[in-house]
Amino acid sequence: MELLEFARKIFAREKIEYVSLLGLSDCRITRAYLLERAGIGTEKGTVIMLAVPYYVSDGCERNISLYAAARDYHSYFSDLFERILPQFREAFPGCKFAGFADHSPIDELRAAAMSGLGIIGKNHLLITEKYSSFVFLGEIVCDIETDSHGGEIKRCEGCGLCERECPAKLESSLCLSAVTQKKGELSDIEKDFMLSGGSAWGCDICQTVCPHSRHISESEIEFFREKRIPFLTSEIIENMGDEDFAERAYSWRGRDVILRNLRIFENKEQK
């Protein structure tokens, strides 16, 4: 069976419809050592690009980024690859396959756009037709040669709404999401900045104001629909067991950081 046909069949079962192929030679390699570990070269091979939807409307107040309401997406990709990579290896015996997400050997955003999964927004996120930018990028790299080549990288219309509404005007060094993930004591300016954004972890402003998000579809993937905590309190975090806390996207910074942020909001409410 053809690689793309097989991949789409496998991922359809996982409720992932944004699947495309791109020659490895067309990708921008950023961590060649990851390919070497997988026994795959940097010139010949194929990348199966994925855009995994995670948007779920909770229908209630939320004080953290949408991506963090569910469990950590890194766990999702780990489980996904554990399930499906054996199927690829069985269907294509003798070929090598390796799955990546976030910590990737390639520039994922560029590859996703080149392979036709979406366009690149001014906020440097991939925007898809059905799920806007509420998608996680991942890929499977294999040593199968392909004649699939990347097309022109398309970018958004440039309405500028995301830039106008962003508290940092899309300046990465001032990003609200980065402030919420900063360790140590925050300055009064950073605290006020976080309070004005209304989020104790991450930021969705540039995504939610985007015109492409007006008619967004919800993810049907169960992982992102279950065990959601859209609104956090310091009490919830303090009472969360270590195993449960480790499942959350904010756990990589430790309890102190998310607790610090939540108490900044809670202290304001008490005044």
Secondary structure, 3 states (H helix, E strand, C coil): CCHHHHHHHHHHHCCCCEEEEEEHHHCCECCHHHHHHCCCCCCCCEEEEEEEECCCCCCCCCCCCHHHHCECHHHHHHHHHHHHHHHHHHHCCCCCEEEECCCCCECHHHHHHHCCCCEECCCCCEEECCCECCEEEEEEEECCCCCCCCCCCCECCCCCHHHHHCCCCCCHHHCHHHHHCCCCCCCHHHHHHHHHHCCCCCCCHHHHCCHHHCCCCCCCCHHHCCCCCCCCCHHHHHHCCHHHHHCEHHHHHCHHHHHHHHHHHHHHHHC
